Amino acid sequence: MDPKVRFGKPCVRGTRIAVGDVLGWLAAGMSEAQILTDFPQIKTDDIRACLTYAAERERRTLTISAA
């Protein structure tokens, strides 16, 4: 993350492509092959890293009960 790139959002290494963009494309039904074709600067390992990042953030999410 670099505050000067995409307002500090986490990005794929060496690019200005935000992790959230990659996750959004996958959620919208874009295949890994389509992403790799449309964005040749991204590699398979980068897509896996985005998924890993999301999984780790989910694990760290704190739920507080209102009761």
N, C-alpha and C positions, 0 to 999 in steps of 0.2 A: 504494500500500500504506500502510495506517495501522494501527499496532499496536493501536489501540483498536477496530478494525473487523475482525471475523472472525479474530481472533488474528493480524493482520498479513498474512493471505493476500491475494494480488492480487484485486481486485474490479473489476467493471464500473463505470466512472466514475459517480459520484453515487448508487450503490446499495450494498446489502450482499450482492449476488449475486457469489459467487466465480467467478473465471475457471474454476477446476476444475469447478464445477457445470455451467457452460455446456458445457465440453468433455465432461463425463460424459453430459449429455443428448444431445449429438450422437453420441457413441460408442454410446449405447444405442439409437440409431435415431430419435430425435426429429428432426423436420424443422425447418428454420429457421422456417418458417411457424408450426409448433406452438409453438416457443419464443416467437416474437413475439406470438402470441395469448395464451399463458399468462402471459407477463411483459411487459406493455405498456411498462414503463419501459426495456426493452432495445430497441435499434434494430439494424438490419442491420449498420451499421458497428461496433457493439459486438461482435457475433458474429464478424465478420471480425478485429477487434482481438484477441479471445481466441485465434483460430486463429493469428494472427501471433505472439502471445506464445508459444504452444506451439512453433511452428516455430523461433523464435529460441532458446528454451531448449534445444531439441533440437540445434541447431547448436553451442551452447556446451557440450554434454555432453562431458566428457573421458573417454575410454576408456583404461584402463591395463591392459596385458597382464601376466599373471601370470608369463610366461616371462622 
